[in-house]
């Protein structure tokens, strides 16, 4: 009797995580880097133990969705409204400053204006998974810096919606009518999620809770998040943003703590799998074939973002001692870049080889995130400590 492929893969993921993550934590590099290294080791560029990276990445994205849902559970609508300055003010300034600087660099490198603008804004996005995980690990999420950083991330998730639609507008494919339909469907999906959360989720959870079957309650909690993810994906929007909004709506529910307790183990495992999948997606053969362009691109966009973020950190309200930390948190690229860059190449705005280089640079910047934080903690933060 043959062993199922998924069972063998699961053993590989768990063994790689158990070996790499404790070592990374032991050397002060953080759990995220441990997961990324595990992914590189078992992926196509390493030992080749797992090859279906795309499928794993799509599945593991559910960990990011669960994380945003649980962050939303911590924020009541009134508290979210109080964050509007950080979300729209801080987020808008960050995206314009970093995106404008990177778009200017793209123009200087010979890109067409439309492609330079789109790529600049895409590289200006940050990794919600890495930053939110880091804020949680450092107990910074309730602090002013954590609220500011999370507000910026939330604005980026909102901004990713039109950015995903832009390649079909700027590219050779056209398709504006389809975009109007998609936007309309997206707004309807958001309205449906909010209405269901306000009027339907509470009675449904109450009914399930009366059965006294804990695993059934857990299954319903997972079903709620899965339905939200599917709706938002079908609408062409951010699954994580939809899950966050649903969490905010359920923040006043009497079952908030039960939902958190039931979903926490799934969130942790799937987030770890997500980082492993990012590590597996790193194309080391391309890095070996063209090291200078890849490393120059990665270092260049990280440096530009770091400088831009450090310059605007004061105007965003970040304390002096934590301005370099804000820059280090938000400088690496984000998950949405993989989606947008793929669509940009498909629309004919940039060659596929160029898109592959940029995707590899984004992945490497995410690998560099723990090292940036380590450098900030050891050399930059002490210089500005009170």
C-alpha positions in Angstrom: 0.0 0.0 0.0 1.5 3.3 -1.1 1.9 6.2 1.3 -0.3 9.3 0.2 1.9 12.1 -1.2 0.4 14.7 1.2 1.4 12.6 4.2 5.0 12.5 3.1 5.0 16.2 2.4 3.5 16.9 5.9 6.3 14.9 7.5 8.9 16.9 5.5 7.3 20.3 6.5 7.1 19.4 10.2 10.6 17.9 10.3 12.1 20.9 8.6 10.3 23.3 10.9 11.4 21.4 14.0 15.0 21.4 12.9 15.4 24.9 11.6 13.1 27.1 13.8 14.7 26.3 17.2 18.2 26.9 15.7 17.1 30.3 14.3 15.5 31.3 17.6 18.6 30.0 19.6 20.9 32.3 17.5 18.5 35.3 18.0 17.4 35.4 14.3 13.7 34.8 15.0 11.2 32.1 14.1 10.3 33.6 10.7 13.8 33.2 9.4 13.8 29.6 10.6 10.7 28.9 8.6 12.2 30.6 5.5 15.4 28.7 5.7 13.5 25.4 6.2 11.6 26.3 3.0 14.8 26.9 1.0 16.3 23.6 2.3 13.3 21.4 1.3 12.2 23.3 -1.9 13.2 22.9 -5.5 16.3 25.0 -5.0 17.5 22.9 -2.1 17.0 19.2 -1.5 14.0 19.0 -3.8 11.9 17.1 -1.3 8.8 19.2 -2.2 8.1 20.6 -5.7 4.5 21.8 -5.8 5.3 25.3 -4.3 2.3 27.2 -5.9 -0.3 24.9 -4.4 1.3 25.0 -1.0 1.6 28.8 -1.1 -2.1 29.2 -2.0 -3.2 26.8 0.8 -0.8 28.4 3.4 -2.2 31.9 2.7 -5.1 30.8 4.8 -2.7 31.3 7.8 -2.5 35.0 6.9 -6.3 35.2 6.6 -6.7 33.6 10.1 -4.1 36.0 11.6 -6.0 39.1 10.3 -9.3 37.6 11.4 -7.9 37.3 15.0 -6.4 40.7 14.9 -9.8 42.0 13.9 -11.3 40.3 16.9 -9.1 42.5 19.1 -10.4 45.7 17.6 -13.9 47.0 18.2 -15.4 49.2 15.5 -15.0 52.2 17.7 -11.4 51.5 18.3 -10.8 50.9 14.5 -12.4 54.3 13.8 -10.0 55.9 16.3 -7.2 54.5 14.1 -8.3 56.3 11.0 -5.4 58.8 11.1 -2.9 55.9 11.2 -4.7 54.0 8.5 -5.4 56.7 5.9 -2.9 59.4 7.0 0.0 57.2 7.8 -0.8 54.6 5.2 -1.3 57.1 2.5 1.9 59.0 3.2 3.9 55.8 3.4 2.6 54.4 0.1 3.1 57.8 -1.8 6.6 58.4 -0.4 7.9 54.9 -0.9 6.0 54.3 -4.1 7.0 57.6 -5.6 10.7 57.1 -4.8 10.7 53.6 -6.3 8.7 54.7 -9.3 11.3 57.4 -9.9 14.0 54.8 -9.7 12.1 52.7 -12.3 11.9 55.6 -14.7 15.6 56.2 -14.3 16.2 52.5 -15.2 14.2 53.0 -18.4 10.8 51.6 -17.5 7.6 53.1 -19.2 5.7 55.5 -16.9 2.8 53.2 -16.3 5.0 50.2 -15.5 7.3 52.3 -13.3 4.3 53.6 -11.2 2.7 50.2 -10.8 6.0 48.5 -9.9 6.9 51.4 -7.5 3.6 51.1 -5.6 3.9 47.3 -5.6 7.4 47.3 -4.1 6.2 49.9 -1.6 3.9 47.2 0.0 5.1 45.4 3.0 4.6 41.8 4.4 1.5 41.8 6.6 2.4 38.2 7.8 6.0 39.1 8.8 5.2 42.5 10.4 2.1 41.4 12.3 3.9 38.3 13.6 6.9 40.4 14.7 4.6 42.9 16.4 2.9 40.1 18.3 6.1 38.4 19.3 7.5 41.7 20.7 4.1 42.7 22.4 4.1 45.9 20.3 0.7 45.6 18.8 -1.2 47.5 21.6 1.6 50.1 21.7 1.5 53.4 19.7 4.2 52.1 17.3 2.3 48.9 16.8 -1.0 50.7 16.1 0.7 53.0 13.6 2.4 50.1 11.8 -0.7 48.0 11.7 -2.7 51.0 10.4 -0.2 51.4 7.6 -0.5 47.6 6.8 -4.3 47.9 6.8 -4.1 50.8 4.3 -1.7 48.7 2.1 -4.3 45.8 2.1 -6.9 48.3 0.9 -4.6 49.8 -1.7 -3.7 46.4 -3.1 -7.3 46.1 -4.4 -6.9 48.7 -7.2 -3.2 47.7 -7.7 -4.4 44.2 -8.7 -6.8 45.7 -11.2 -4.2 48.1 -12.7 -2.3 45.7 -15.0 -5.4 45.0 -17.1 -5.9 48.8 -17.4 -2.3 49.7 -18.3 -1.5 46.5 -20.2 -2.5 45.2 -23.6 -5.6 43.4 -22.4 -7.9 46.3 -21.7 -10.9 44.8 -19.8 -12.3 47.9 -18.1 -15.9 46.6 -18.2 -14.8 43.5 -16.4 -13.1 45.6 -13.8 -16.3 47.6 -13.1 -18.1 44.3 -12.6 -15.3 43.1 -10.3 -15.3 46.3 -8.2 -19.1 46.1 -7.9 -19.0 42.5 -6.9 -16.2 43.3 -4.4 -18.2 46.0 -2.7 -21.2 43.7 -2.6 -19.0 41.0 -1.0 -17.7 43.4 1.7 -21.3 44.6 2.4 -22.4 40.9 2.6 -19.6 40.0 5.0 -20.4 43.0 7.3 -24.1 42.2 7.3 -23.6 38.5 7.9 -21.2 39.3 10.8 -23.6 41.8 12.4 -26.9 39.9 12.0 -26.1 36.2 11.2 -22.8 35.1 12.9 -24.0 35.7 16.5 -27.2 33.6 16.3 -25.4 30.9 14.4 -22.5 30.6 16.9 -25.1 30.7 19.8 -27.0 27.8 18.2 -23.8 25.7 17.7 -22.6 26.5 21.3 -25.8 25.1 22.7 -24.9 21.6 21.3 -21.9 21.6 23.7 -19.7 19.9 21.1 -16.4 21.9 21.1 -15.0 20.4 17.9 -18.2 21.5 16.1 -17.7 25.0 17.3 -14.2 24.9 16.0 -15.4 23.6 12.6 -17.9 26.5 12.4 -15.3 29.0 13.3 -13.0 27.7 10.5 -16.0 27.6 8.1 -16.8 31.3 8.8 -13.2 32.3 7.9 -13.1 30.0 4.9 -16.3 31.3 3.4 -15.0 34.9 3.8 -11.8 34.0 2.1 -13.5 32.3 -0.8 -16.0 35.3 -1.2 -13.2 37.8 -1.2 -11.0 35.8 -3.6 -13.9 35.4 -6.1 -14.4 39.1 -5.9 -10.7 39.7 -6.7 -10.1 41.3 -3.4 -7.8 40.7 -0.4 -8.9 37.7 1.6 -7.0 39.0 4.6 -8.8 42.3 4.5 -12.2 40.6 4.4 -11.3 38.4 7.3 -10.1 41.4 9.3 -13.4 43.2 8.7 -15.3 40.1 9.8 -13.1 39.9 12.9 -13.9 43.6 13.7 -17.6 42.9 13.4 -17.4 39.9 15.8 -15.1 41.8 18.3 -18.1 42.4 20.6 -19.4 38.9 20.3 -19.7 36.9 23.6 -17.8 34.1 21.7 -14.8 36.2 20.8 -12.4 34.5 23.3 -13.7 31.0 22.3 -13.0 31.8 18.6 -9.5 33.0 19.5 -8.7 29.9 21.5 -10.0 27.6 18.8 -8.3 29.2 15.9 -4.9 30.0 17.4 -3.3 26.6 16.8 -4.4 26.6 13.1 -3.1 30.1 12.7 0.3 29.3 14.0 0.7 26.1 11.9 -0.5 27.7 8.7 1.6 30.8 9.2 4.6 28.6 9.6 3.7 26.7 6.4 3.2 30.1 4.6 6.8 31.2 5.5 8.1 27.7 4.4 6.3 28.1 1.1 7.9 31.6 0.6 11.3 30.0 1.2 10.5 27.2 -1.3 9.6 29.9 -3.9 13.1 31.4 -3.9 14.7 30.5 -7.2 18.4 30.0 -6.3 19.3 29.0 -9.9 18.3 32.4 -11.0 20.3 33.9 -8.2 23.3 31.8 -9.1 22.9 32.7 -12.8 22.5 36.5 -12.3 23.7 37.4 -8.8 24.6 41.0 -9.5 21.2 42.1 -10.9 19.3 40.2 -8.3 21.3 41.5 -5.3 21.5 45.0 -6.7 17.8 45.1 -7.2 17.1 43.7 -3.7 19.6 45.9 -1.9 18.5 49.0 -3.9 14.8 48.8 -3.2 15.4 47.9 0.5 17.7 50.9 0.9 15.3 53.3 -0.8 12.4 52.1 1.3 14.5 52.3 4.5 15.6 55.8 3.9 12.1 57.0 2.8 10.5 55.4 5.9 13.1 56.8 8.2 12.5 60.3 6.8 8.7 60.2 7.1 8.6 58.3 10.5 8.7 61.5 12.5 5.8 63.1 10.6 3.8 59.9 11.1 4.1 60.1 14.9 6.7 57.4 15.5 8.8 58.0 18.7 12.4 59.0 17.9 13.8 55.8 19.5 11.6 53.6 17.3 11.8 55.3 13.9 14.5 52.9 12.6 12.4 50.0 13.9 9.4 51.3 11.9 11.6 51.5 8.8 13.0 48.0 9.3 9.6 46.5 9.8 8.1 48.0 6.6 11.0 48.0 4.2 10.8 44.3 3.0 8.4 43.5 0.2 5.0 41.9 0.7 2.9 38.9 -0.3 0.8 40.9 -2.8 3.9 41.6 -4.9 3.9 38.0 -6.1 0.3 38.4 -7.4 0.7 41.8 -8.9 4.0 41.1 -10.6 2.6 37.9 -12.2 -0.4 39.9 -13.5 1.9 42.7 -14.8 4.0 40.2 -16.8 0.8 38.5 -18.1 -0.5 41.9 -19.2 2.7 42.5 -21.2 3.8 45.5 -19.2 7.2 44.0 -18.4 9.0 40.9 -19.7 8.5 37.7 -17.8 12.2 37.5 -17.1 12.0 40.9 -15.4 9.0 39.8 -13.4 10.9 36.7 -12.2 13.9 38.9 -11.1 11.5 41.2 -9.2 9.7 38.3 -7.5 13.0 36.8 -6.4 14.1 40.2 -5.1 10.9 40.5 -3.1 11.3 37.0 -1.6 15.0 37.8 -0.7 13.9 41.0 1.0 11.5 39.0 3.1 14.3 36.6 4.0 16.4 39.7 4.9 13.6 41.0 7.3 14.9 39.3 10.5 18.5 40.5 9.7 17.2 44.1 9.3 15.5 43.9 12.7 18.6 42.4 14.3 20.7 45.2 12.9 18.2 47.8 14.2 18.1 46.2 17.7 21.9 45.9 18.0 23.3 49.0 16.3 20.6 51.6 15.5 18.1 51.5 18.3 20.6 51.9 21.2 21.9 55.1 19.6 18.4 56.7 20.0 17.4 55.1 23.3 16.4 57.6 26.0 
